[in-house]
Amino acid sequence: MTDLQALHDATHTMVMGVLNITEDSFSDGGLWLDPAKAAQHGRDMMAAGADIIDIGAESTRPGAKRVSEADELARITGAVKTWIPAGAVLSIDTTRASVAAAALSEGAQIINDVSGGTLDTELPHVVADHDCLYVVQHWRGWLVGSKGANPDQDTSVYEHGVLTDVHDELMRQVDGVLAAGVKPERIIIDPGLGFSKPGIEHNLPLLTGLETFRATGYPVLIGQSRKRFISAMLTGAGTAGADGPTMAQRDDVTAALSALSAEHGAWAVRVHDVAKSRAAVIAGNTWREYA
């Protein structure tokens, strides 16, 4: 059985491997939709050093269509039944209370809610009724171009600066989750890189200001992997080809940011290429020990 408090209070940055069992995730949609391929990919990530496997069955990229509740339930419960017997620590990337409840009943240990308790207001209550960790991510609604329940909107204006506004809004989301009965010692926070934050100028201040989030007392998850701002950094540096940065280039920058995040005390980094970021996190954790 996983010691949830030890997991929550981890003193070294961990690596959370992304397992997308979706048709249209922005970087690997469709690759792992087949259960056998997903199972092998999960085994590969664990062998590469993933501390946590984060399973998502619905894409949240701009323009993505919502997966039906029935499809998400079937995909997630099937994956959890595969991985819990294998000894994996599982994070479930969902915004639906029903999916969270089903996954937790099968043994999942973490719910990773990109809406931070705001899209399905029953989800925090489900978490409160189970002994699990809860990732509360900064969320301003569907991104421009999304095909969700809400109309398209420009959610990327930060009146008081991105670091101040994201911090304050995220803490209000945490207050709502606490009011639903979730224990503070079970909460992880995530500034939501790339969510309503399309540019370099929206994301790097959150990374350089990581201590602002750590000062809240909550562990901080960083999800920078392959995001648009990484491609923009590479393009701006003149290293991208005619078709844009390669996936390998994006994973290299992701790993560099993983090292920096570990150096500055992130709880975990959520990444697609586990091997590269595992090595980077080891370097960052070691650096922090000697700093």
Secondary structure, DSSP 4 states (H G I P E B T S, - for coil): ---HHHHHT-SS-EEEEEEE-SS--TTTTTTT-SHHHHHHHHHHHHHTT-SEEEEESS--STTPBPPPHHHHHHHHHHHHHHHTTTT--EEEE-S-HHHHHHHHHTT--EEEETTTTSSSTTHHHHHHTSS-EEEEE---SSPTT-BSSSPP------TT-HHHHHHHHHHHHHHHHHHTT--GGGEEEE--TTTT--SHHHHHHHHHTHHHHHTTTS-BEE--TT-HHHHHHHHHTT--BTTB--HHHHHHHHHHHHHHHHHTT-SEEEES-HHHHHHHHHHHHHHHHH-
